[in-house]
Amino acid sequence: MSAYRLILFLCFSSYISSAKTQITLPSSESLTYFVYYKYSEAYVKAGKVDFKLQKTIDSSKKSVYSAKIYGKTATYFDVFYKVRDEYGSVFSLDYKPHYFIRRVNEGGFWIKNDLYFDMDSLKVKCDIEDKKNPRQILEFPIDSMTKDMVTAIYYCRSLPFDQMKIGDSINFPVFIDNQNFMLGFTYRGQQTILIEGIDYPCFIIEPDLVKGRIFDSNHAMKIYITSDHRRIPVYIEAKIKVGYILAILNQIDR
C-alpha cells in the first residue's frame, strides 16, 4: 500500500465492534481535501481527494448509499509520483457492503479490483488484476462486520466517540488486497483546531501504524474528526521519514 493511499485510507477510518450507530449520513454530500507535503516551514500542495456520497435506490428497490472517492496528485507533482485513483462502493443504510470498485494508477502501477459481498453467506468474490498479474476471480470468507474500504470510511462517522475515554482502543476490520486487514486506533481526547478561519471542535484519533520504510513511529499520525452531528474529518497530520503529510478539509457541499 503506497504512502498516498495509506493516507487516503487512514485519514477517514475507524470502527468499534460493539458501538451502536448514532449519526445518520446526509442524503447527498461532497467533501474536498487538499494533500500537502511539509518540510520545516515549507508547504507543497501534493494533490487532492474528493469524496462524493449519494443516497439512491438499488435494483431491488431498496435505499442504499453510493459513494465515490477520487484522489490525484497535483500536475507539477506528477513528475515525481503520479497518482490517479478512484474508489467506489454501494452499501446499505446499516453499512453492509454490497459492491466495491478500485481503479488506481500510482507511479505507473495500475490495479483493477471489484468486490462482490454476500453478507448472508459471509463471502466476498474478488475480481482483480494489475500491471504485473493477470486477472483472477477468487472467493474469501469474511466476518459479519467486515467492511470494504469506502463503506468503512463512512461507517466511522456514525460512531459515538463522545462516549469514549482517552486511551480507549478501536479495531478496524476491512477487506482489501485479498485479505481481511485489521488496523488499531487509540482515542486521544478532544481539541479545537483552526482551519481557514473556522474553529472546529474535534475528536482526536491516533492509528497504530507499522514502523518501517514510511513511518518512524507506530503513532505517527493524528486524525481530527468534528465533534458535532456531522462527524467530518477536517485535518490529518502524519509524520514520515522526512517531513509530514497533511490532509486538510477545503470544501463541504450538502
Secondary structure by P-SEA (a helix, b strand, c coil): ccaaaaaaacccccccccccccccccccbbbbbbbbbbcccccccccbbbbbbbbbcccccbbbbbbbbbbbccccccccbbbbbbbbbcccccccccbbbbbbbcccbbbbbbbbbcccccbbbbbbccccccbbbbbbbbccccccaaaaaaaaaacccccccccbbbbbbbbccccbbbbbbbbbbbbbbbccccccbbbbbbbbccccccccccccbbbbbbccccccccbbbbbccccbbbbbbccccc
